[in-house]
Amino acid sequence: MRSEYGPMKKIKVGINFLAKPDISVIIPAAGSSDRMKSGVQISVPVRLRKVNKPYLVWRGKPLLLHIIGKFTALPPVGEIIVAINPADRKRMNLIVRRVLQPRGGMGKIKVVAGGRARQDSVFKALKVVSPDSKIVLIHDAARPLIKTSEIIRVIQTARRTGAAILGIPAVDTIKRVTPAGQIIKETVLPRRELWQAQTPQVFKKEILLKAYRLAGKKKIRATDDAFLVEKMGYPVKIIKSRYPNFKITTPDDWQFIK
């Protein structure tokens, strides 16, 4: 068990761009990992069928701890809010008891029960954001490769513009397709204008709160936070990722990252 929930490695960060912590980090980790467990591409080991992605062990500790470690090491971060699946409460409690509490890491961390969808989980986390926070950063629990330098670039941009996300230009031709698998030929999407959105996604708190309240009022559903801000009419800046930052979604992704 020690190898699974061992101590977090201290991350060395050389930043000095903020005097006091004013960032709330939200980690949506309440998904059921259906695509990972379905094993579409490869046979799924038994252990993957029982463990949701944030708790899969990579390089000696769960993915979730890799993410938490990245943000606890950043001085501007005042709190980290983890939205978990209620079914994972025992696993999260184990992480808290064996790793976070012994190392004094619970000072920055709040745990809330997530919702049925990512959007619901983020909204629940927003409800407990500190009144002292000015910036909210959302990062997927299944993106453990994120570099600290990339996090800082997105934060700095969001401070200037109000809303910024990490992403990469699309390299493949993107097609719109009907449920029956027929290409909608009249909707040609110019590749030079297409980007794949990633996380972190960073916003001034009042902008994100307003976007989520509007989404609730108008029943708007989205798979990322930037979309809700865009629907409000607020411009979002995208920052090109310089390093691999893909999301672990399928068993193939897991085999690749290992």
C-alpha positions as CSV (number, residue, x, y, z in Angstrom):
1,M,0.0,0.0,0.0
2,R,2.9,2.3,0.6
3,S,4.0,2.2,-3.0
4,E,0.4,3.1,-4.0
5,Y,-0.1,6.0,-1.6
6,G,3.5,6.9,-0.8
7,P,4.7,10.5,0.0
8,M,4.4,13.1,-2.6
9,K,7.6,14.3,-4.1
10,K,8.4,18.0,-3.5
11,I,8.1,20.0,-6.8
12,K,10.6,22.7,-7.3
13,V,9.1,25.8,-8.7
14,G,10.8,29.1,-9.4
15,I,8.1,31.7,-9.6
16,N,7.6,35.0,-7.9
17,F,4.8,36.8,-9.7
18,L,2.2,37.2,-6.9
19,A,2.5,38.4,-3.4
20,K,-0.5,36.6,-1.8
21,P,-2.4,33.4,-2.7
22,D,-5.6,34.3,-4.6
23,I,-6.1,31.2,-6.8
24,S,-8.7,28.5,-6.2
25,V,-7.9,25.2,-8.1
26,I,-10.8,22.9,-8.9
27,I,-10.1,19.3,-9.8
28,P,-13.1,17.5,-11.2
29,A,-12.6,13.9,-10.3
30,A,-16.1,12.5,-10.0
31,G,-16.4,10.7,-13.3
32,S,-17.1,7.0,-13.6
33,S,-14.3,6.4,-16.1
34,D,-16.7,4.5,-18.4
35,R,-14.5,4.8,-21.5
36,M,-11.5,3.5,-19.6
37,K,-13.4,0.6,-18.2
38,S,-15.2,-0.3,-21.5
39,G,-11.9,-1.5,-23.0
40,V,-12.8,-0.6,-26.6
41,Q,-9.3,-0.9,-28.0
42,I,-7.6,-3.5,-25.7
43,S,-8.6,-5.9,-23.1
44,V,-9.0,-4.2,-19.7
45,P,-7.1,-5.6,-16.7
46,V,-9.4,-6.5,-13.8
47,R,-8.0,-3.7,-11.6
48,L,-8.9,-1.1,-14.2
49,R,-12.5,-2.2,-14.1
50,K,-12.7,-1.4,-10.3
51,V,-10.7,1.8,-10.1
52,N,-11.7,5.2,-11.5
53,K,-9.0,7.1,-13.3
54,P,-7.9,9.6,-10.6
55,Y,-6.8,6.6,-8.4
56,L,-4.9,4.6,-11.0
57,V,-1.3,4.4,-9.8
58,W,1.3,5.9,-12.1
59,R,5.0,6.3,-11.1
60,G,4.3,5.1,-7.6
61,K,1.2,7.2,-6.7
62,P,-2.4,7.8,-7.9
63,L,-2.9,10.2,-10.8
64,L,-4.8,12.5,-8.5
65,L,-1.8,13.0,-6.2
66,H,0.4,14.0,-9.2
67,I,-2.1,16.7,-9.9
68,I,-2.5,17.9,-6.3
69,G,1.3,18.0,-6.0
70,K,1.6,20.3,-9.0
71,F,-0.7,22.9,-7.5
72,T,0.3,22.7,-3.8
73,A,3.8,23.6,-4.9
74,L,2.5,26.9,-6.5
75,P,2.6,29.9,-4.0
76,P,-0.3,31.7,-5.7
77,V,-2.6,28.8,-5.0
78,G,-4.6,29.3,-1.9
79,E,-6.8,26.2,-2.0
80,I,-7.5,23.1,-4.1
81,I,-11.0,21.8,-4.3
82,V,-11.4,18.2,-5.3
83,A,-14.8,17.1,-6.5
84,I,-15.0,13.3,-6.1
85,N,-17.3,10.5,-6.9
86,P,-19.1,9.5,-3.7
87,A,-18.2,5.9,-4.5
88,D,-14.5,6.9,-4.2
89,R,-14.9,8.4,-0.7
90,K,-12.9,5.5,0.9
91,R,-10.0,5.9,-1.5
92,M,-9.9,9.6,-1.0
93,N,-10.0,9.2,2.8
94,L,-7.1,6.8,2.5
95,I,-5.1,9.4,0.5
96,V,-5.9,12.0,3.1
97,R,-4.9,9.9,6.1
98,R,-1.7,8.3,4.6
99,V,-0.4,11.2,2.5
100,L,-1.9,14.6,2.8
101,Q,-2.4,14.8,6.6
102,P,1.0,13.5,7.6
103,R,2.7,16.0,5.2
104,G,0.5,18.9,6.3
105,G,-1.0,19.0,2.9
106,M,-4.7,19.3,4.0
107,G,-4.4,23.0,4.7
108,K,-5.0,23.9,1.0
109,I,-7.4,21.1,0.2
110,K,-11.2,20.8,0.3
111,V,-13.1,17.7,-0.8
112,V,-16.7,18.0,-2.1
113,A,-19.1,15.4,-3.6
114,G,-19.2,15.8,-7.4
115,G,-22.2,15.7,-9.6
116,R,-23.4,13.4,-12.4
117,A,-21.4,15.4,-15.1
118,R,-18.2,17.4,-15.1
119,Q,-20.1,20.7,-15.3
120,D,-22.1,19.7,-12.2
121,S,-19.0,18.9,-10.3
122,V,-17.3,22.2,-11.1
123,F,-20.4,24.1,-10.1
124,K,-20.5,22.3,-6.8
125,A,-16.9,23.2,-6.2
126,L,-17.5,26.8,-7.2
127,K,-20.0,27.0,-4.3
128,V,-17.2,26.5,-1.7
129,V,-14.5,28.7,-3.4
130,S,-12.9,31.1,-0.9
131,P,-14.2,34.7,-0.9
132,D,-10.5,35.7,-1.0
133,S,-9.9,34.1,-4.3
134,K,-9.8,36.2,-7.5
135,I,-8.8,33.5,-9.9
136,V,-10.3,30.0,-10.5
137,L,-8.3,27.4,-12.3
138,I,-9.9,24.1,-13.4
139,H,-7.7,21.1,-14.3
140,D,-8.6,17.5,-15.3
141,A,-7.7,14.8,-12.8
142,A,-6.6,12.7,-15.8
143,R,-4.0,15.1,-17.2
144,P,-0.9,14.3,-15.1
145,L,1.7,15.4,-17.7
146,I,0.9,19.1,-17.3
147,K,4.1,21.2,-16.8
148,T,4.3,23.9,-14.1
149,S,5.6,26.3,-16.7
150,E,2.4,25.8,-18.7
151,I,0.2,26.4,-15.7
152,I,2.0,29.7,-15.0
153,R,1.6,30.8,-18.7
154,V,-2.2,30.3,-18.6
155,I,-2.5,32.0,-15.2
156,Q,-0.6,35.0,-16.3
157,T,-2.7,35.4,-19.4
158,A,-6.0,35.0,-17.5
159,R,-4.9,37.7,-15.1
160,R,-4.5,40.1,-18.1
161,T,-7.5,39.0,-20.2
162,G,-10.0,37.4,-17.7
163,A,-10.1,34.0,-19.4
164,A,-7.5,31.7,-20.8
165,I,-7.1,28.0,-21.6
166,L,-4.4,25.7,-22.8
167,G,-4.8,23.9,-26.1
168,I,-3.1,22.6,-29.3
169,P,-3.9,23.2,-33.0
170,A,-5.8,20.4,-34.6
171,V,-3.6,18.3,-36.9
172,D,-6.2,16.0,-38.3
173,T,-9.1,17.0,-40.6
174,I,-12.2,17.3,-38.4
175,K,-15.6,16.1,-39.8
176,R,-19.1,16.6,-38.5
177,V,-21.0,13.3,-38.6
178,T,-24.6,12.2,-38.2
179,P,-25.5,9.6,-35.5
180,A,-25.7,7.1,-38.4
181,G,-22.1,7.7,-39.3
182,Q,-22.8,9.9,-42.4
183,I,-20.4,12.9,-43.0
184,I,-22.2,16.2,-43.1
185,K,-20.4,17.4,-46.2
186,E,-21.8,21.0,-46.2
187,T,-20.1,21.8,-42.9
188,V,-16.4,21.9,-43.8
189,L,-14.4,23.1,-40.9
190,P,-11.2,24.9,-41.8
191,R,-8.4,23.1,-39.9
192,R,-6.3,26.3,-39.4
193,E,-9.1,27.6,-37.2
194,L,-9.5,24.5,-35.1
195,W,-7.9,23.8,-31.8
196,Q,-8.2,21.0,-29.2
197,A,-9.0,22.5,-25.8
198,Q,-7.1,21.2,-22.8
199,T,-6.7,22.2,-19.2
200,P,-5.9,24.1,-17.2
201,Q,-8.7,26.6,-17.9
202,V,-8.3,29.7,-15.9
203,F,-10.8,32.6,-15.3
204,K,-11.3,35.6,-13.1
205,K,-13.7,34.3,-10.5
206,E,-16.6,36.7,-11.2
207,I,-16.5,35.8,-14.9
208,L,-16.7,32.0,-14.3
209,L,-19.4,32.4,-11.6
210,K,-21.5,34.5,-13.9
211,A,-21.1,32.0,-16.7
212,Y,-22.1,29.0,-14.5
213,R,-25.1,30.9,-13.2
214,L,-26.2,31.8,-16.7
215,A,-25.8,28.2,-17.8
216,G,-28.0,27.0,-15.0
217,K,-30.6,29.5,-15.8
218,K,-30.7,28.7,-19.5
219,K,-30.0,25.0,-19.1
220,I,-26.8,25.2,-21.2
221,R,-24.7,22.0,-21.0
222,A,-21.0,21.9,-21.9
223,T,-18.0,19.6,-21.6
224,D,-15.5,22.4,-20.8
225,D,-15.7,25.6,-18.8
226,A,-14.5,27.9,-21.6
227,F,-17.6,27.1,-23.6
228,L,-19.9,28.5,-20.9
229,V,-17.8,31.7,-20.7
230,E,-17.9,32.0,-24.5
231,K,-21.7,31.6,-24.4
232,M,-21.8,34.6,-22.1
233,G,-20.1,36.6,-24.9
234,Y,-16.8,36.9,-23.1
235,P,-13.6,36.3,-25.2
236,V,-11.3,33.4,-24.1
237,K,-7.7,33.4,-25.0
238,I,-6.1,30.0,-26.0
239,I,-2.4,29.4,-25.2
240,K,-0.6,26.8,-27.3
241,S,0.7,23.9,-25.2
242,R,4.4,23.3,-25.7
243,Y,4.5,19.9,-24.1
244,P,2.4,16.7,-24.1
245,N,-0.7,17.2,-22.0
246,F,-3.2,14.6,-23.2
247,K,-6.1,13.3,-21.1
248,I,-6.1,9.7,-20.1
249,T,-9.4,8.5,-21.5
250,T,-9.1,5.0,-22.8
251,P,-7.1,1.9,-21.9
252,D,-4.9,2.7,-24.9
253,D,-4.0,6.1,-23.3
254,W,-3.1,4.3,-20.1
255,Q,-0.8,1.8,-21.8
256,F,0.9,4.7,-23.7
257,I,1.5,6.8,-20.6
258,K,2.9,3.8,-18.7
